[in-house]
Structure formats: structure tokens, C-alpha cells
Amino acid sequence: MSSSLDGRTVVVIGRASGLAHAVTLAARACGARVVVAGRDKEALGQAYEDDEHITAEYVDVTDDDSIAALARRLGRVDHVVSTASARARGRLGELDRKALRRSFDTKVIGPVMVAKHFAPHIAEGGSFVLFSGVAAFKPAIGYLGVAITNGAVDFLTRSLALELGPIRVNAISPGVIDTGIWDSMGEEGKNAYFTGLRTRNPARRIGTPEDIADAVVFAMTNPFLTGVTLRVDGGEPLT
């Protein structure tokens, strides 16, 4: 696995932390040259300034001109991974149209446009990897907006795989991952939440960013995998 992406160029769209960071490091460990792209180019550059094989670029997945410009600047690439998201959380009465539109625009429409502009530049054997999420397969009160967004990504993945073949298109559907996003609950609240999940899910543990990054590498490097949503969620939907 350590050389499975040797000589390949991987584009990772997202932030300088969390899952995008883990995916970037995993791709580098497998020999890839990585282009990290997002709205905060400066933060991305600083996060990886010690590695000359990781370069930072600007892109806003809600801006078609920005996506097209990035595709033109980069030219030929092998794999594109989109981790960008904007969660529309809350019960039905708390949701508003603006939040739902932002969620779909970032995680569904954005990747459609990324595929549109990057597909002509994908090298032979290349792929797209999108991100869905466990809420698509296990609805929960307060996560309606998240669930329908992630469900749309699942269908988008299959549709793109069919239309873009032989370019492969897959998605990763993470469960609850300890990326730091849960720190806002406070240490006591986070520990209680994680303990409850750890007790219920079949894996008896909380996911790590590395669990997800390994799945992304698998999706990029398996030449017979396409149109699939890999559910890396500890079996949470079974509970």
C-alpha cells in the first residue's frame, strides 16, 4: 500500500484539518503528489509547508468559475477527493431554506460541478471520491438536512459512475469520527456521547480520521470499484 499512488496527483478539496488533513497525509504516505484546495489557501499552505510535494490552491465549490479555473490551472490529475460540507442541522421547525441550500450547494451541487470541470483532465485509471455520511442510512431527529444531503450524494455517486465511466466514482460514508468537531460539546458532554455510541455500535469504538483516510485510499486504488458508497461507520446504522 505504501507505494500504491506513486507518481499520481491527488486533489483533496476541503479544510486544513479533520478528514481532509488525514486523507492528504494518507495519499502522501502512498507516494502521491497532493494538491490541497479550499477557500482558505493560506491556512492550507501553512498546514503542509514542510512538505514540498503538497501544494495549496484556492477553490470555492459553490462558485463554478472558481472550480473551472482550478481545473485549468492543474491540468492532468489522477484523483479528486471532495470532503467539503456545510451541515444543515436542527429539527424541522429550526431549518431554513438558506441553510438547506448551502448544504446541497456545498456537498451535492459542488461535486457535480467539480466532476464536470475535472472529468476532461482525469488520467487513465483515475477517480473521484465524494463524501456522504451515516445520516443517509440512519435517520435521526435533528439531522433531517444532513440526511437528505448525504442521501443525495449516495445517488449522485452512482449516477456519475455510470455517466463518467471508465472514470471511477465512489463515496465514503463516515460514522461518528473524532475529528475535533465534537469538542464544542465540552469534555464531559463529548465523553458521554462517545461512551453511548461506543457501547451500542458493533465495532465498540469511535472512528478516527485515519479509518476514513484508509477507505479513501482504497477507493482511489481499487481499479474495479465504482458506483459504491463505502460505509465506514462501525455498524452504527444496525443499531
C-alpha positions as a LaTeX table, in Angstrom:
\begin{tabular}{lrrr}
\hline
Residue & $x$ (\AA) & $y$ (\AA) & $z$ (\AA) \\
\hline
Met1 & 0.00 & 0.00 & 0.00 \\
Ser2 & 2.92 & 2.34 & 0.73 \\
Ser3 & 3.59 & 2.94 & $-2.98$ \\
Ser4 & 0.09 & 2.47 & $-4.36$ \\
Leu5 & $-0.16$ & 6.10 & $-5.50$ \\
Asp6 & 3.41 & 6.59 & $-6.66$ \\
Gly7 & 3.62 & 9.22 & $-9.38$ \\
Arg8 & $-0.07$ & 10.10 & $-9.10$ \\
Thr9 & $-1.56$ & 13.52 & $-8.48$ \\
Val10 & $-4.38$ & 13.65 & $-5.94$ \\
Val11 & $-6.54$ & 16.73 & $-5.42$ \\
Val12 & $-8.09$ & 17.00 & $-1.96$ \\
Ile13 & $-10.80$ & 19.64 & $-1.59$ \\
Gly14 & $-11.57$ & 20.72 & 1.95 \\
Arg15 & $-10.15$ & 22.31 & 5.05 \\
Ala16 & $-6.64$ & 22.15 & 6.50 \\
Ser17 & $-7.80$ & 19.88 & 9.32 \\
Gly18 & $-10.03$ & 16.91 & 10.07 \\
Leu19 & $-10.78$ & 14.36 & 7.39 \\
Ala20 & $-9.20$ & 16.33 & 4.55 \\
His21 & $-5.94$ & 16.52 & 6.51 \\
Ala22 & $-5.96$ & 12.78 & 7.18 \\
Val23 & $-6.69$ & 12.00 & 3.52 \\
Thr24 & $-3.86$ & 14.27 & 2.43 \\
Leu25 & $-1.35$ & 12.57 & 4.72 \\
Ala26 & $-2.53$ & 9.09 & 3.68 \\
Ala27 & $-2.17$ & 9.93 & $-0.01$ \\
Arg28 & 1.33 & 11.29 & 0.58 \\
Ala29 & 2.28 & 8.17 & 2.53 \\
Cys30 & 1.29 & 6.18 & $-0.55$ \\
Gly31 & 3.58 & 8.23 & $-2.78$ \\
Ala32 & 1.18 & 10.76 & $-4.31$ \\
Arg33 & 1.77 & 14.39 & $-5.03$ \\
Val34 & $-1.14$ & 16.17 & $-3.37$ \\
Val35 & $-2.87$ & 19.41 & $-4.23$ \\
Val36 & $-4.94$ & 20.67 & $-1.30$ \\
Ala37 & $-7.64$ & 23.13 & $-2.33$ \\
Gly38 & $-10.15$ & 25.19 & $-0.42$ \\
Arg39 & $-11.36$ & 28.67 & 0.39 \\
Asp40 & $-8.53$ & 29.35 & 2.85 \\
Lys41 & $-5.43$ & 28.84 & 0.72 \\
Glu42 & $-3.20$ & 30.45 & 3.34 \\
Ala43 & $-4.24$ & 28.04 & 6.09 \\
Leu44 & $-3.80$ & 25.10 & 3.72 \\
Gly45 & $-0.32$ & 26.26 & 2.78 \\
Gln46 & 0.70 & 26.65 & 6.40 \\
Ala47 & $-0.61$ & 23.22 & 7.34 \\
Tyr48 & 1.67 & 21.50 & 4.85 \\
Glu49 & 4.55 & 23.96 & 4.46 \\
Asp50 & 7.14 & 21.33 & 5.42 \\
Asp51 & 6.27 & 19.04 & 2.50 \\
Glu52 & 7.28 & 20.22 & $-0.95$ \\
His53 & 5.07 & 17.55 & $-2.52$ \\
Ile54 & 1.90 & 19.16 & $-1.13$ \\
Thr55 & 0.80 & 22.40 & $-2.75$ \\
Ala56 & $-2.11$ & 24.65 & $-1.85$ \\
Glu57 & $-4.68$ & 26.12 & $-4.23$ \\
Tyr58 & $-7.82$ & 28.20 & $-3.91$ \\
Val59 & $-11.26$ & 26.85 & $-4.78$ \\
Asp60 & $-14.83$ & 27.52 & $-3.70$ \\
Val61 & $-17.09$ & 24.60 & $-4.60$ \\
Thr62 & $-20.11$ & 26.93 & $-4.63$ \\
Asp63 & $-18.51$ & 29.01 & $-7.40$ \\
Asp64 & $-18.41$ & 27.39 & $-10.84$ \\
Asp65 & $-15.83$ & 29.84 & $-12.20$ \\
Ser66 & $-13.53$ & 29.01 & $-9.28$ \\
Ile67 & $-13.83$ & 25.27 & $-9.97$ \\
Ala68 & $-13.22$ & 25.68 & $-13.68$ \\
Ala69 & $-10.19$ & 27.89 & $-13.06$ \\
Leu70 & $-8.64$ & 25.33 & $-10.72$ \\
Ala71 & $-9.16$ & 22.54 & $-13.24$ \\
Arg72 & $-7.46$ & 24.63 & $-15.94$ \\
Arg73 & $-4.53$ & 25.51 & $-13.66$ \\
Leu74 & $-3.86$ & 21.93 & $-12.61$ \\
Gly75 & $-4.34$ & 20.19 & $-15.94$ \\
Arg76 & $-3.90$ & 16.42 & $-15.82$ \\
Val77 & $-4.66$ & 14.84 & $-12.44$ \\
Asp78 & $-5.39$ & 11.31 & $-11.30$ \\
His79 & $-7.83$ & 11.51 & $-8.41$ \\
Val80 & $-10.10$ & 14.19 & $-6.95$ \\
Val81 & $-11.45$ & 13.89 & $-3.40$ \\
Ser82 & $-14.15$ & 16.30 & $-2.23$ \\
Thr83 & $-14.59$ & 16.49 & 1.54 \\
Ala84 & $-16.29$ & 19.90 & 1.62 \\
Ser85 & $-19.53$ & 20.12 & 3.61 \\
Ala86 & $-21.93$ & 22.59 & 5.21 \\
Arg87 & $-24.25$ & 20.87 & 7.66 \\
Ala88 & $-27.87$ & 21.97 & 7.99 \\
Arg89 & $-28.58$ & 20.61 & 11.47 \\
Gly90 & $-31.72$ & 21.03 & 13.52 \\
Arg91 & $-35.29$ & 19.83 & 13.79 \\
Leu92 & $-37.74$ & 20.63 & 11.01 \\
Gly93 & $-39.02$ & 23.75 & 12.75 \\
Glu94 & $-35.47$ & 25.09 & 13.06 \\
Leu95 & $-34.41$ & 24.59 & 9.44 \\
Asp96 & $-34.45$ & 27.41 & 6.93 \\
Arg97 & $-34.13$ & 27.42 & 3.16 \\
Lys98 & $-30.78$ & 29.20 & 3.22 \\
Ala99 & $-29.12$ & 26.53 & 5.37 \\
Leu100 & $-30.53$ & 23.71 & 3.24 \\
Arg101 & $-29.41$ & 25.37 & 0.03 \\
Arg102 & $-25.90$ & 25.89 & 1.44 \\
Ser103 & $-25.76$ & 22.22 & 2.45 \\
Phe104 & $-26.81$ & 20.99 & $-1.01$ \\
Asp105 & $-24.70$ & 23.56 & $-2.82$ \\
Thr106 & $-21.56$ & 22.54 & $-0.96$ \\
Lys107 & $-21.90$ & 18.76 & $-0.81$ \\
Val108 & $-24.04$ & 17.87 & $-3.84$ \\
Ile109 & $-24.10$ & 20.58 & $-6.50$ \\
Gly110 & $-20.49$ & 21.50 & $-5.82$ \\
Pro111 & $-19.22$ & 17.96 & $-6.52$ \\
Val112 & $-21.39$ & 17.82 & $-9.66$ \\
Met113 & $-19.56$ & 20.89 & $-10.94$ \\
Val114 & $-16.21$ & 19.53 & $-9.79$ \\
Ala115 & $-16.89$ & 16.37 & $-11.82$ \\
Lys116 & $-17.99$ & 18.44 & $-14.81$ \\
His117 & $-14.85$ & 20.54 & $-14.94$ \\
Phe118 & $-12.29$ & 17.95 & $-13.82$ \\
Ala119 & $-13.51$ & 14.90 & $-15.78$ \\
Pro120 & $-11.76$ & 16.00 & $-19.00$ \\
His121 & $-8.49$ & 16.19 & $-17.04$ \\
Ile122 & $-8.65$ & 12.84 & $-15.23$ \\
Ala123 & $-5.88$ & 10.46 & $-16.26$ \\
Glu124 & $-6.48$ & 6.83 & $-17.21$ \\
Gly125 & $-7.31$ & 4.80 & $-14.12$ \\
Gly126 & $-8.34$ & 7.91 & $-12.22$ \\
Ser127 & $-11.32$ & 8.54 & $-10.00$ \\
Phe128 & $-13.49$ & 10.87 & $-7.96$ \\
Val129 & $-14.19$ & 10.25 & $-4.28$ \\
Leu130 & $-17.14$ & 12.05 & $-2.70$ \\
Phe131 & $-18.37$ & 12.14 & 0.90 \\
Ser132 & $-21.78$ & 11.02 & 2.11 \\
Gly133 & $-22.43$ & 10.22 & 5.79 \\
Val134 & $-24.12$ & 7.89 & 8.22 \\
Ala135 & $-27.23$ & 10.08 & 8.49 \\
Ala136 & $-28.18$ & 8.97 & 4.97 \\
Phe137 & $-28.60$ & 5.40 & 6.24 \\
Lys138 & $-29.77$ & 6.02 & 9.80 \\
Pro139 & $-32.19$ & 8.96 & 10.06 \\
Ala140 & $-32.27$ & 10.74 & 13.40 \\
Ile141 & $-34.30$ & 13.64 & 14.74 \\
Gly142 & $-32.36$ & 16.85 & 14.32 \\
Tyr143 & $-30.44$ & 15.58 & 11.30 \\
Leu144 & $-33.04$ & 15.91 & 8.52 \\
Gly145 & $-30.99$ & 18.36 & 6.49 \\
Val146 & $-27.84$ & 16.28 & 6.90 \\
Ala147 & $-29.66$ & 13.07 & 5.97 \\
Ile148 & $-31.19$ & 14.30 & 2.73 \\
Thr149 & $-27.92$ & 15.93 & 1.67 \\
Asn150 & $-25.93$ & 12.75 & 2.28 \\
Gly151 & $-28.63$ & 10.65 & 0.62 \\
Ala152 & $-28.33$ & 12.82 & $-2.48$ \\
Val153 & $-24.55$ & 12.22 & $-2.52$ \\
Asp154 & $-25.19$ & 8.48 & $-2.49$ \\
Phe155 & $-27.37$ & 8.74 & $-5.61$ \\
Leu156 & $-25.00$ & 11.22 & $-7.22$ \\
Thr157 & $-22.14$ & 8.77 & $-6.83$ \\
Arg158 & $-23.96$ & 6.05 & $-8.75$ \\
Ser159 & $-25.17$ & 8.44 & $-11.45$ \\
Leu160 & $-21.70$ & 9.89 & $-12.05$ \\
Ala161 & $-20.12$ & 6.43 & $-12.11$ \\
Leu162 & $-22.48$ & 5.44 & $-14.89$ \\
Glu163 & $-22.04$ & 8.60 & $-16.93$ \\
Leu164 & $-18.30$ & 9.12 & $-16.50$ \\
Gly165 & $-17.06$ & 5.51 & $-16.87$ \\
Pro166 & $-14.33$ & 4.37 & $-17.17$ \\
Ile167 & $-13.52$ & 7.16 & $-14.71$ \\
Arg168 & $-14.47$ & 5.65 & $-11.38$ \\
Val169 & $-16.67$ & 7.45 & $-8.87$ \\
Asn170 & $-17.12$ & 6.30 & $-5.28$ \\
Ala171 & $-18.20$ & 7.80 & $-1.97$ \\
Ile172 & $-17.20$ & 7.36 & 1.63 \\
Ser173 & $-19.90$ & 7.44 & 4.31 \\
Pro174 & $-18.28$ & 8.04 & 7.71 \\
Gly175 & $-19.97$ & 7.36 & 11.00 \\
Val176 & $-19.13$ & 9.43 & 14.07 \\
Ile177 & $-15.45$ & 10.31 & 13.76 \\
Asp178 & $-13.37$ & 12.01 & 16.43 \\
Thr179 & $-12.14$ & 14.91 & 14.33 \\
Gly180 & $-12.50$ & 17.58 & 16.98 \\
Ile181 & $-15.86$ & 18.75 & 15.68 \\
Trp182 & $-17.46$ & 17.29 & 18.82 \\
Asp183 & $-15.26$ & 19.33 & 21.16 \\
Ser184 & $-17.94$ & 22.03 & 21.20 \\
Met185 & $-19.98$ & 19.70 & 23.43 \\
Gly186 & $-17.42$ & 20.15 & 26.19 \\
Glu187 & $-15.23$ & 17.37 & 27.53 \\
Glu188 & $-17.92$ & 15.86 & 29.74 \\
Gly189 & $-20.64$ & 16.03 & 27.07 \\
Lys190 & $-18.35$ & 14.62 & 24.39 \\
Asn191 & $-17.20$ & 11.74 & 26.60 \\
Ala192 & $-20.79$ & 10.86 & 27.47 \\
Tyr193 & $-21.86$ & 10.94 & 23.82 \\
Phe194 & $-18.90$ & 8.84 & 22.68 \\
Thr195 & $-19.41$ & 6.34 & 25.50 \\
Gly196 & $-23.02$ & 5.85 & 24.48 \\
Leu197 & $-22.09$ & 5.27 & 20.84 \\
Arg198 & $-19.17$ & 3.03 & 21.74 \\
Thr199 & $-21.48$ & 0.88 & 23.84 \\
Arg200 & $-24.10$ & 0.50 & 21.11 \\
Asn201 & $-22.25$ & 0.14 & 17.84 \\
Pro202 & $-20.95$ & $-3.29$ & 16.80 \\
Ala203 & $-17.36$ & $-2.06$ & 16.41 \\
Arg204 & $-17.40$ & $-0.88$ & 20.06 \\
Arg205 & $-15.27$ & 2.14 & 19.25 \\
Ile206 & $-15.37$ & 5.64 & 17.78 \\
Gly207 & $-13.93$ & 6.16 & 14.32 \\
Thr208 & $-10.69$ & 8.02 & 13.64 \\
Pro209 & $-9.76$ & 10.23 & 10.69 \\
Glu210 & $-7.23$ & 7.56 & 9.73 \\
Asp211 & $-10.04$ & 4.98 & 9.39 \\
Ile212 & $-11.66$ & 7.23 & 6.81 \\
Ala213 & $-8.43$ & 8.12 & 5.04 \\
Asp214 & $-7.61$ & 4.43 & 4.57 \\
Ala215 & $-11.01$ & 3.93 & 2.94 \\
Val216 & $-10.36$ & 6.85 & 0.59 \\
Val217 & $-7.04$ & 5.35 & $-0.47$ \\
Phe218 & $-8.78$ & 2.03 & $-1.09$ \\
Ala219 & $-11.41$ & 3.75 & $-3.24$ \\
Met220 & $-8.73$ & 5.52 & $-5.26$ \\
Thr221 & $-6.56$ & 2.46 & $-5.82$ \\
Asn222 & $-9.01$ & $-0.40$ & $-6.44$ \\
Pro223 & $-9.50$ & $-0.42$ & $-10.22$ \\
Phe224 & $-12.71$ & $-2.49$ & $-10.10$ \\
Leu225 & $-14.57$ & $-0.36$ & $-7.57$ \\
Thr226 & $-17.04$ & 2.20 & $-8.87$ \\
Gly227 & $-20.52$ & 3.48 & $-8.05$ \\
Val228 & $-20.10$ & 2.35 & $-4.45$ \\
Thr229 & $-20.67$ & 4.14 & $-1.15$ \\
Leu230 & $-18.27$ & 2.64 & 1.39 \\
Arg231 & $-19.92$ & 2.83 & 4.81 \\
Val232 & $-17.11$ & 3.23 & 7.34 \\
Asp233 & $-19.33$ & 3.72 & 10.36 \\
Gly234 & $-18.65$ & 0.97 & 12.88 \\
Gly235 & $-22.00$ & $-0.60$ & 12.03 \\
Glu236 & $-23.90$ & 2.32 & 13.56 \\
Pro237 & $-26.93$ & 2.02 & 11.21 \\
Leu238 & $-27.50$ & $-1.50$ & 12.53 \\
Thr239 & $-28.37$ & $-0.21$ & 15.99 \\
\hline
\end{tabular}
